[in-house]
Amino acid sequence: MNTAIICSRGGKAHRSHIMTNVHDRNGPFNVDNVSPPRARNSGLPESTAQIVEEEYMLRTRIAFIAVVVLVGSLLVPGQAMATTYPETRLPDNGNHDYCFTSGFANSRDPYTAHYAMRTLDSTTDMTSTYVGACNNNNTDIWWFALDLAGTVRGEWQCIITSSTRCNSADVRIDFDQIDIGDNDIADRDKTSVHEIGHSVGFGHHSPAAHDCALVSGELPSLDIKWRRYHAHDIAHINATF
């Protein structure tokens, strides 16, 4: 599949994040939890699911993960506050190229990845480039659609590092977990923007700090700010790249 842009997206919306250290696969996770657990089905043909698993296993694991599991909101009372930066590994440069594994390209909403990457490109000094199918370990972001553990909705993990920078990372999305509740499309987009936020140096933010895509919990509303980065975060990116 050469292009993953689709015109019709059906759906709903929500998202959230809490920083918790969990050890799974190859390292510590920052988790963001949601909704009660439910029986889940990837909806992918068996052959496609096998390809996804094979692609996933191809990528050697290194230790920095930001997971999205909806466990509730981390609310910090008080006035809006500055956040430190970076809170995760910075990418190797200001161009974020990205690719789709076959499982993601054939998932229910590959467009959400384009949304997240274009949000980064259009609101900051960074750029994004879609390179098609994943076949190069130097590509900055590999997108996966996977059945993640428990109530995890999405996760970011740096796979290949160079000194203190991240050369290549995975973003993994669990559509079944995200689509619990209403407003699925906005919810997917918030999660995707959130995970890309981790890939450019951001951790989880409380609403008291910044009202943006990096907060934990479901969307407070369909206001576009919950699918964008805060001006404070954008200033950090622009000063760095």
C-alpha positions in Angstrom: 0.0 0.0 0.0 1.7 3.2 -1.2 -0.5 5.7 0.5 -2.4 5.5 3.7 -4.5 8.7 3.4 -8.2 7.8 3.6 -11.0 10.2 3.0 -13.7 8.7 5.2 -13.2 8.5 8.9 -16.1 7.4 11.1 -16.2 8.1 14.8 -15.8 9.6 18.3 -13.0 11.2 20.7 -11.0 11.2 24.1 -7.6 10.8 25.6 -5.3 11.0 28.7 -1.9 10.4 30.4 -0.3 9.8 33.8 3.4 9.3 34.4 4.0 5.9 36.1 7.0 3.7 35.9 6.1 0.2 34.6 8.5 -2.4 33.3 7.3 -4.1 30.1 9.1 -5.3 27.0 12.3 -3.4 27.2 12.0 -0.5 29.6 10.3 2.0 31.8 6.9 3.3 30.6 5.2 6.6 31.1 1.6 5.4 31.2 -1.7 7.0 30.3 -4.7 5.0 31.1 -8.4 5.1 30.1 -11.7 3.3 30.1 -12.6 0.0 31.8 -10.9 -3.0 30.2 -13.0 -4.8 27.6 -12.6 -7.8 25.2 -10.7 -6.5 22.2 -10.3 -7.5 18.6 -7.8 -5.9 16.2 -10.1 -6.4 13.3 -7.2 -7.2 11.0 -7.1 -10.3 8.9 -4.9 -13.0 10.4 -2.3 -12.7 7.7 -2.1 -8.9 8.2 -1.9 -9.4 12.0 1.0 -11.8 11.5 2.8 -9.3 9.3 2.3 -6.6 12.0 3.8 -9.0 14.6 6.7 -9.8 12.4 7.4 -6.1 11.7 7.1 -5.4 15.4 9.6 -8.1 16.3 12.1 -6.8 13.7 12.7 -3.6 15.7 15.2 -4.2 18.4 14.1 -2.6 21.7 15.8 0.1 23.7 14.4 1.6 26.8 12.4 4.7 26.7 8.6 4.3 26.5 5.7 6.6 26.9 2.5 4.6 27.1 -1.0 5.8 27.0 -3.2 4.0 29.5 -6.2 5.9 30.9 -6.0 5.5 34.7 -7.5 8.8 35.6 -6.2 12.3 35.5 -3.2 13.6 37.2 -4.5 17.0 38.4 -2.1 19.4 39.9 -3.9 22.3 41.5 -2.7 25.8 41.2 -1.8 28.3 38.5 -0.5 27.5 35.1 3.2 26.7 35.4 6.3 26.2 33.2 7.3 22.7 32.5 10.9 21.4 32.1 12.3 20.6 28.7 13.3 18.1 27.4 11.5 15.5 29.5 12.2 12.6 27.1 14.9 12.0 24.5 15.1 14.7 21.9 15.1 13.5 18.2 18.2 13.7 16.2 17.2 16.8 14.1 14.3 19.1 13.2 12.9 16.9 10.4 10.7 14.1 11.7 10.3 11.6 8.9 7.8 8.8 9.4 6.6 5.5 7.9 3.7 3.1 8.2 4.1 -0.6 9.0 1.7 -2.7 6.9 -0.6 -3.3 9.9 -0.9 0.5 10.5 -1.4 1.2 6.8 -4.3 -1.3 6.8 -5.7 -0.2 10.2 -9.1 1.6 10.7 -7.6 5.1 10.7 -4.0 5.6 9.4 -5.0 9.2 8.7 -4.6 10.0 12.4 -0.8 9.6 12.0 -0.8 12.2 9.2 -2.8 14.4 11.4 -0.3 14.3 14.2 2.7 14.8 11.9 1.1 17.7 10.1 0.2 19.3 13.5 3.9 19.2 14.4 4.8 20.5 11.0 2.3 23.3 10.8 2.5 24.6 14.4 6.2 24.4 15.1 9.5 25.1 13.3 10.0 21.3 12.9 9.1 19.6 9.6 7.6 16.1 8.9 8.1 13.9 5.8 6.1 10.8 5.0 8.3 8.1 3.5 5.8 5.4 2.9 6.3 1.8 4.1 8.7 1.2 6.9 11.9 -0.5 5.7 14.7 1.8 7.0 15.8 1.8 10.7 16.9 5.4 10.3 13.3 6.6 9.8 12.4 8.8 12.8 9.0 7.3 13.6 7.6 3.9 12.8 3.8 3.8 13.2 2.2 0.5 14.5 -1.4 -0.6 15.1 -1.2 -3.2 17.9 -3.3 -4.8 20.6 -1.4 -3.3 23.5 -1.3 -4.7 27.1 -4.3 -4.1 29.3 -5.9 -0.6 28.9 -2.9 0.9 27.2 -4.1 3.1 24.3 -0.8 4.2 22.8 2.9 4.3 23.5 6.1 5.8 22.3 9.5 4.1 22.6 12.9 5.2 21.4 14.5 2.2 19.6 17.8 3.5 18.2 19.8 6.1 20.1 22.9 8.2 19.4 24.5 9.7 22.4 21.6 11.6 24.1 19.4 11.8 21.0 16.8 9.4 19.6 17.5 8.4 16.0 14.4 6.2 15.5 11.3 5.4 17.6 8.1 3.5 17.5 4.6 4.9 18.0 2.1 2.2 18.7 -1.7 2.8 18.7 -4.4 0.5 20.1 -7.5 1.6 18.2 -9.9 -0.8 20.1 -8.9 0.8 23.4 -9.1 4.3 22.1 -12.5 3.8 20.6 -14.2 3.1 23.9 -16.5 6.1 24.5 -17.5 8.9 22.2 -15.8 11.1 19.6 -13.4 8.4 18.4 -11.7 10.4 15.7 -10.8 13.3 17.9 -9.7 10.8 20.5 -7.4 9.1 18.1 -6.0 12.4 16.9 -5.3 13.5 20.5 -3.5 10.3 21.3 -1.4 10.5 18.1 -0.5 14.1 18.8 0.3 13.2 22.4 2.6 10.3 21.4 4.5 12.5 18.8 4.8 15.0 21.6 6.8 12.4 23.6 9.0 11.9 20.5 10.0 15.6 20.5 10.9 15.9 24.2 7.6 16.3 26.1 6.3 14.3 29.1 2.8 14.3 30.5 1.3 17.7 31.5 -1.4 18.4 34.0 -4.3 20.7 32.9 -3.1 23.1 35.6 0.2 23.4 33.7 -0.9 23.4 30.1 -4.3 22.7 28.5 -3.1 20.8 25.4 -2.8 17.3 23.9 -0.2 16.3 26.6 -2.7 16.1 29.4 -4.0 12.9 30.9 -7.6 11.8 30.8 -10.3 12.0 28.2 -10.9 15.1 26.1 -12.5 17.8 28.3 -14.2 19.0 25.1 -13.8 19.0 21.3 -11.9 22.3 21.5 -9.0 22.0 19.1 -6.5 22.9 21.9 -6.7 19.3 23.2 -5.3 18.2 19.9 -2.5 20.8 19.8 0.6 21.7 21.7 0.6 24.6 24.1 2.4 27.8 23.2 4.9 27.2 25.9 5.8 23.8 24.4 6.0 25.2 20.9 8.4 27.8 22.2 10.6 25.0 23.6 10.6 23.2 20.2 11.3 26.3 18.2 14.2 27.3 20.4 15.7 23.8 20.1 15.1 23.1 16.4 
